[in-house]
Amino acid sequence: MRLLLKNDISQVPLLADFINQVCNKFALDQSLSFQLNLVLEEAVVNVIQYAFPKGEEHTFTLDVKKEADTITFILRDDGKPFNPLTQAPDVDINLSAEKRQIGGLGIFLVQQMMDEVDYKRTSKGENVLVMRKKSC
């Protein structure tokens, strides 16, 4: 399954609909559906807000595969090189929201809720974020 998105925040409801379709297709439970909605919204919103120069229209994709007991989400964009696993700021979850620096919480949630997260920059100039979750 594939979702094509524009770098526009108005695309987020399309993402939610897509994730619900994925969860229905693969008979994923409500708890897992909630986690996937949260994680994928964080990842997609980061691409929309930070990957591209302001005012430029771009598209990017979210692909989904299910193999055995694992569901894999592949987020691919041609934006600025950015490895969220190494370049996002560290998050101190013990600080209040007011004292915590901006940035890093989204990828922290992704890493906490997914079983495996990988990033690569391709020779074609694409950021590829691969997120895997055991579905049972």
C-alpha positions as CSV (number, residue, x, y, z in Angstrom):
1,M,0.0,0.0,0.0
2,R,1.2,3.5,-0.8
3,L,0.2,7.0,0.2
4,L,1.4,10.0,-1.8
5,L,1.4,13.2,0.2
6,K,2.2,16.9,-0.4
7,N,4.3,18.9,2.0
8,D,1.2,20.6,3.3
9,I,-0.2,20.2,6.8
10,S,-3.7,19.9,5.3
11,Q,-2.6,16.4,4.2
12,V,-2.6,15.0,7.8
13,P,-6.2,13.9,7.7
14,L,-5.4,11.8,4.5
15,L,-2.7,10.1,6.6
16,A,-5.1,9.2,9.4
17,D,-7.5,7.8,6.8
18,F,-4.7,5.8,5.2
19,I,-3.5,4.4,8.6
20,N,-7.1,3.3,9.4
21,Q,-7.3,1.5,6.1
22,V,-4.0,-0.2,6.8
23,C,-5.1,-1.3,10.3
24,N,-8.4,-2.6,8.9
25,K,-6.7,-4.5,6.0
26,F,-4.3,-6.2,8.4
27,A,-6.8,-6.6,11.2
28,L,-4.6,-4.7,13.7
29,D,-6.1,-4.0,17.1
30,Q,-7.2,-0.6,18.4
31,S,-4.2,-0.1,20.7
32,L,-1.7,-0.8,17.8
33,S,-3.8,1.5,15.5
34,F,-3.5,4.3,18.1
35,Q,0.3,3.9,18.3
36,L,0.7,3.8,14.6
37,N,-1.4,6.9,14.1
38,L,0.7,8.8,16.7
39,V,4.1,7.6,15.4
40,L,3.3,8.1,11.7
41,E,1.8,11.5,12.2
42,E,4.9,12.6,14.1
43,A,7.2,11.4,11.3
44,V,5.0,12.8,8.5
45,V,4.6,16.2,10.1
46,N,8.3,16.5,10.6
47,V,8.8,15.9,6.8
48,I,6.1,18.5,6.0
49,Q,7.5,21.1,8.4
50,Y,11.3,20.7,8.0
51,A,12.3,18.7,4.9
52,F,11.7,21.3,2.2
53,P,12.3,25.0,1.7
54,K,9.3,27.1,2.6
55,G,7.0,27.9,-0.3
56,E,8.2,25.0,-2.5
57,E,5.7,22.2,-3.3
58,H,7.0,18.7,-3.0
59,T,5.5,15.2,-2.7
60,F,6.7,12.3,-0.6
61,T,5.5,8.8,0.0
62,L,4.6,6.4,2.8
63,D,4.7,2.7,1.8
64,V,3.4,-0.1,3.9
65,K,4.3,-3.8,3.8
66,K,3.3,-6.7,6.0
67,E,5.5,-9.8,6.3
68,A,4.7,-12.5,8.8
69,D,4.1,-10.7,12.1
70,T,5.8,-7.4,11.2
71,I,4.4,-4.4,9.6
72,T,6.9,-2.0,7.9
73,F,6.4,1.7,7.1
74,I,8.8,3.4,4.7
75,L,8.7,7.1,4.6
76,R,10.6,8.5,1.6
77,D,11.2,12.2,0.7
78,D,13.7,14.2,-1.4
79,G,14.1,16.9,1.1
80,K,17.2,18.2,3.0
81,P,19.4,15.4,4.3
82,F,18.5,14.8,7.9
83,N,19.0,11.6,9.9
84,P,16.6,11.9,12.8
85,L,18.3,9.1,14.7
86,T,21.5,11.0,15.0
87,Q,20.7,14.6,14.3
88,A,17.6,15.2,16.4
89,P,18.2,16.8,19.7
90,D,18.3,14.6,22.8
91,V,15.1,14.7,24.8
92,D,15.0,15.0,28.6
93,I,11.6,13.6,29.4
94,N,12.0,14.5,33.1
95,L,11.8,18.2,32.3
96,S,8.4,20.0,32.0
97,A,7.3,20.9,28.5
98,E,8.1,24.6,29.3
99,K,11.7,23.8,30.2
100,R,12.3,21.2,27.5
101,Q,14.0,22.4,24.3
102,I,12.1,22.3,21.1
103,G,12.7,19.3,18.9
104,G,13.5,15.6,19.2
105,L,10.3,14.5,21.0
106,G,8.7,13.1,17.8
107,I,11.6,10.8,16.9
108,F,11.9,9.9,20.6
109,L,8.2,8.7,20.5
110,V,8.9,6.9,17.2
111,Q,11.8,5.0,18.7
112,Q,9.9,4.2,21.9
113,M,6.8,2.9,20.1
114,M,8.3,1.1,17.1
115,D,10.3,-2.1,17.4
116,E,12.9,-1.0,14.8
117,V,13.8,2.3,13.2
118,D,16.4,2.8,10.5
119,Y,17.4,5.8,8.3
120,K,19.4,6.1,5.1
121,R,20.2,8.7,2.6
122,T,20.1,7.2,-0.9
123,S,22.4,8.0,-3.8
124,K,19.3,9.5,-5.5
125,G,19.1,12.2,-2.7
126,E,16.2,10.7,-0.8
127,N,15.7,10.4,3.0
128,V,14.3,7.0,3.8
129,L,13.0,6.3,7.3
130,V,12.0,2.7,7.9
131,M,9.8,1.9,10.9
132,R,8.9,-1.7,11.9
133,K,6.4,-2.9,14.4
134,K,5.4,-6.4,15.4
135,S,1.7,-6.7,14.7
136,C,1.0,-9.6,17.2
